[in-house]
Amino acid sequence: MFMDREKERAEASAGREGHLAERLIGDRADAFEEARARVEIITPLSIELPKTALPASRELITFNGVAMAVASRPLFGPLSFELRGPARVAIGGANGAGKSTLLRLITGKAQPTGGTIHRHTDRIAMLDQHVGLLDPGTSILDNLRRLNPELSTNEAHAALARFAFRNRVALQIVDTLSGGERLRAGLACVFARPEPPLLLLMDEPTNHLDLTAIEELESALRDFDGALVVVSHDAAFLRAIGIEREIAF
């Protein structure tokens, strides 16, 4: 009987030690994940946008005599131009001239008061200066799933990991992100699609970014093989991303 009790005590003690070891291992794993998440946030990033294989001859957008008015007040026009292949175009003009409205016309979110617009592709994405496509009250992961409902949870995590939102970092609430992180989250959401955008529109993308984030964005856009249309007052940024021509009004 004495030996049986000693054996039970030994087994119980071993069990407690085993549970303690598992708990310690779990705590250390959690601490490691949190530390790694912090490192990922502060480590300089290299954003690589997916390749589009956009042919140089591919028509994207055609404006024919497009005019725009707001409350019967002429805004701009008539305006005629076309976008073809991996074009790099800046939209210039004074504040209030209608630059942001022109981007909305390209996407189809606004309709012209005159002229015609032909969109030869629906693979168009737009990011405004506030990255308004993101819901600020939900997580990065939830936003990506909402905007790309065809993706599984694993596919969504993989898409975010390509933009350095790995593991628990993907669960951050958008409203807590810095300007650079928010823009990166927006890029992750639009480039998570099975077919990446052929045309990327950006409205004052550097307004809320620090120098490091601007350099990261410049590097990503220089390597992007799709078409770019950018509204920006940052002349150095426009030069850095290889803008070829300007549409000004």
PLY file of the C-alpha trace (Angstrom):
ply
format ascii 1.0
element vertex 249
property float x
property float y
property float z
element edge 248
property int vertex1
property int vertex2
end_header
0.00 0.00 0.00
2.87 2.38 0.93
4.52 1.74 -2.42
1.25 2.39 -4.25
0.88 5.79 -2.51
4.45 6.75 -3.31
3.87 5.79 -6.94
0.66 7.91 -7.07
2.49 10.90 -5.56
5.32 10.53 -8.05
2.89 10.34 -10.94
0.94 13.34 -9.67
4.14 15.33 -9.22
5.29 14.41 -12.71
1.92 15.45 -14.08
2.09 18.83 -12.36
5.60 19.39 -13.66
4.50 18.42 -17.14
1.61 20.90 -17.04
3.95 23.60 -15.71
6.42 22.92 -18.51
3.67 23.12 -21.13
2.45 26.39 -19.64
5.93 27.86 -19.63
6.48 26.78 -23.22
3.14 28.32 -24.20
3.97 31.60 -22.44
7.37 31.73 -24.11
5.79 31.02 -27.51
3.32 33.87 -26.98
6.12 36.20 -25.92
8.15 35.17 -28.97
5.24 35.87 -31.34
4.68 39.29 -29.74
8.38 40.14 -29.98
8.52 38.99 -33.59
5.45 41.09 -34.41
7.14 44.17 -32.93
10.29 43.49 -34.95
8.26 43.11 -38.15
6.67 46.51 -37.58
9.96 48.36 -37.19
12.02 46.39 -39.71
12.48 48.23 -43.03
10.16 46.71 -45.60
10.47 45.82 -49.24
7.02 45.76 -50.82
6.81 43.63 -53.94
3.61 44.14 -55.93
2.42 41.14 -57.97
3.26 41.13 -61.67
0.48 41.98 -64.12
2.20 41.08 -67.43
0.41 44.07 -68.98
1.21 44.28 -72.73
2.43 47.65 -74.00
-0.37 47.75 -76.58
-3.23 46.93 -74.20
-5.88 49.67 -74.11
-7.10 50.54 -70.63
-9.04 53.82 -70.65
-10.23 56.21 -73.36
-11.69 59.68 -72.67
-13.42 61.41 -75.60
-14.39 65.03 -74.99
-15.18 64.39 -71.34
-16.52 67.35 -69.39
-17.52 67.60 -65.73
-19.67 70.10 -63.90
-20.76 70.37 -60.27
-24.10 72.02 -59.54
-24.09 73.50 -63.07
-20.63 74.98 -62.50
-18.10 73.75 -65.09
-15.23 71.88 -63.42
-13.13 70.83 -66.38
-13.29 69.69 -69.97
-13.65 68.81 -72.68
-10.82 66.36 -72.00
-9.56 63.64 -74.36
-6.79 61.13 -73.68
-6.09 57.41 -73.60
-4.17 55.11 -71.30
-2.41 52.19 -72.91
0.01 49.63 -71.47
2.13 50.35 -68.38
1.68 54.14 -68.67
2.81 56.42 -65.84
0.71 59.55 -65.71
0.39 62.41 -63.23
-2.79 64.47 -62.90
-1.92 68.14 -62.39
-3.92 71.24 -61.58
-4.81 73.69 -58.86
-6.68 72.67 -55.73
-10.35 72.30 -56.55
-9.70 71.83 -60.27
-11.20 68.33 -60.21
-8.19 66.02 -60.01
-9.82 63.63 -57.54
-13.04 63.78 -59.55
-11.10 62.70 -62.63
-9.90 59.60 -60.78
-13.49 58.82 -59.80
-14.51 59.15 -63.44
-11.84 56.62 -64.41
-13.15 54.11 -61.87
-16.79 54.69 -62.82
-17.74 56.03 -59.38
-18.72 59.32 -61.04
-20.37 59.99 -64.37
-19.37 62.82 -66.76
-21.73 65.60 -67.72
-20.45 65.40 -71.28
-18.39 63.16 -73.55
-17.75 59.43 -73.30
-15.47 57.19 -71.25
-14.53 53.70 -72.41
-13.07 51.30 -69.84
-11.39 48.41 -71.59
-10.75 46.58 -68.31
-12.37 46.24 -64.91
-9.02 45.52 -63.27
-8.74 49.01 -61.78
-7.95 49.84 -58.16
-7.88 53.18 -56.38
-6.30 54.27 -53.11
-7.07 57.74 -51.81
-4.90 59.59 -49.30
-6.95 58.24 -46.38
-7.15 54.68 -47.79
-10.89 55.00 -47.47
-11.60 51.49 -48.73
-10.57 50.24 -45.26
-13.03 50.12 -42.36
-11.05 51.81 -39.53
-12.94 49.96 -36.79
-12.05 46.43 -37.88
-8.83 44.46 -38.27
-6.57 44.34 -41.31
-7.54 40.69 -41.79
-11.28 41.44 -41.57
-10.90 44.19 -44.15
-9.08 41.94 -46.57
-11.68 39.19 -46.16
-14.51 41.71 -46.70
-12.92 43.09 -49.87
-11.88 39.64 -51.14
-14.63 37.26 -49.93
-13.48 34.50 -52.26
-10.28 34.01 -50.24
-10.04 31.41 -47.48
-8.64 32.41 -44.09
-5.29 30.81 -44.94
-5.18 32.56 -48.32
-6.01 35.88 -46.65
-3.21 35.42 -44.10
-0.79 34.52 -46.91
-1.79 37.64 -48.87
-1.17 39.84 -45.82
2.13 38.14 -45.03
3.43 39.28 -48.44
3.00 42.83 -47.15
4.64 42.06 -43.76
1.36 41.66 -41.81
2.16 38.27 -40.35
0.45 36.30 -37.60
-1.03 38.56 -34.91
-0.02 41.72 -36.76
-2.83 40.96 -39.22
-5.31 41.32 -36.34
-4.44 44.97 -35.67
-7.35 47.41 -35.87
-6.92 49.73 -38.86
-7.52 52.84 -36.76
-4.35 52.07 -34.75
-2.09 51.93 -37.81
0.41 54.56 -38.90
-0.03 56.23 -42.28
2.52 53.91 -43.88
0.97 50.80 -42.37
-2.50 51.87 -43.48
-1.33 52.40 -47.07
0.45 49.04 -47.02
-2.75 47.41 -45.76
-4.68 49.04 -48.59
-2.19 47.75 -51.14
-2.42 44.28 -49.61
-6.21 44.34 -49.97
-6.31 45.39 -53.62
-3.42 43.15 -54.69
-4.85 40.09 -52.92
-7.25 39.61 -55.83
-6.68 36.53 -58.01
-5.96 38.92 -60.90
-4.02 41.99 -59.75
-5.07 45.44 -60.95
-3.75 46.46 -64.35
-4.33 50.12 -63.47
-3.58 51.61 -60.05
-4.92 55.06 -59.21
-3.45 56.95 -56.25
-4.65 60.24 -54.80
-1.97 62.11 -52.80
-0.46 58.85 -51.51
2.45 60.48 -49.65
0.39 62.95 -47.59
0.45 60.95 -44.34
3.72 59.04 -44.78
7.10 59.49 -43.16
10.27 59.45 -45.27
10.91 55.72 -44.78
7.37 54.83 -45.88
7.64 57.12 -48.92
10.86 55.40 -49.98
9.23 51.98 -49.56
6.30 53.08 -51.72
8.59 54.58 -54.36
10.52 51.32 -54.62
7.32 49.27 -54.95
5.83 51.52 -57.63
9.06 51.67 -59.65
8.92 47.88 -59.96
5.17 47.74 -60.67
4.61 46.59 -64.27
1.03 47.85 -64.49
-0.24 51.35 -65.29
-0.18 54.20 -62.77
-2.24 57.38 -62.58
-1.21 59.57 -59.64
-2.43 62.82 -58.15
0.39 64.31 -56.08
1.95 67.66 -55.22
5.20 65.84 -54.36
7.38 66.45 -57.41
10.27 64.36 -56.04
7.92 61.41 -55.55
6.59 61.70 -59.11
10.13 61.72 -60.48
11.10 58.73 -58.34
8.26 56.54 -59.64
9.01 57.34 -63.29
6.07 59.54 -64.29
6.21 59.96 -68.08
3.52 62.55 -68.78
1.06 64.88 -67.11
-2.60 65.56 -67.73
-3.14 69.09 -66.46
-6.22 71.30 -66.38
0 1
1 2
2 3
3 4
4 5
5 6
6 7
7 8
8 9
9 10
10 11
11 12
12 13
13 14
14 15
15 16
16 17
17 18
18 19
19 20
20 21
21 22
22 23
23 24
24 25
25 26
26 27
27 28
28 29
29 30
30 31
31 32
32 33
33 34
34 35
35 36
36 37
37 38
38 39
39 40
40 41
41 42
42 43
43 44
44 45
45 46
46 47
47 48
48 49
49 50
50 51
51 52
52 53
53 54
54 55
55 56
56 57
57 58
58 59
59 60
60 61
61 62
62 63
63 64
64 65
65 66
66 67
67 68
68 69
69 70
70 71
71 72
72 73
73 74
74 75
75 76
76 77
77 78
78 79
79 80
80 81
81 82
82 83
83 84
84 85
85 86
86 87
87 88
88 89
89 90
90 91
91 92
92 93
93 94
94 95
95 96
96 97
97 98
98 99
99 100
100 101
101 102
102 103
103 104
104 105
105 106
106 107
107 108
108 109
109 110
110 111
111 112
112 113
113 114
114 115
115 116
116 117
117 118
118 119
119 120
120 121
121 122
122 123
123 124
124 125
125 126
126 127
127 128
128 129
129 130
130 131
131 132
132 133
133 134
134 135
135 136
136 137
137 138
138 139
139 140
140 141
141 142
142 143
143 144
144 145
145 146
146 147
147 148
148 149
149 150
150 151
151 152
152 153
153 154
154 155
155 156
156 157
157 158
158 159
159 160
160 161
161 162
162 163
163 164
164 165
165 166
166 167
167 168
168 169
169 170
170 171
171 172
172 173
173 174
174 175
175 176
176 177
177 178
178 179
179 180
180 181
181 182
182 183
183 184
184 185
185 186
186 187
187 188
188 189
189 190
190 191
191 192
192 193
193 194
194 195
195 196
196 197
197 198
198 199
199 200
200 201
201 202
202 203
203 204
204 205
205 206
206 207
207 208
208 209
209 210
210 211
211 212
212 213
213 214
214 215
215 216
216 217
217 218
218 219
219 220
220 221
221 222
222 223
223 224
224 225
225 226
226 227
227 228
228 229
229 230
230 231
231 232
232 233
233 234
234 235
235 236
236 237
237 238
238 239
239 240
240 241
241 242
242 243
243 244
244 245
245 246
246 247
247 248
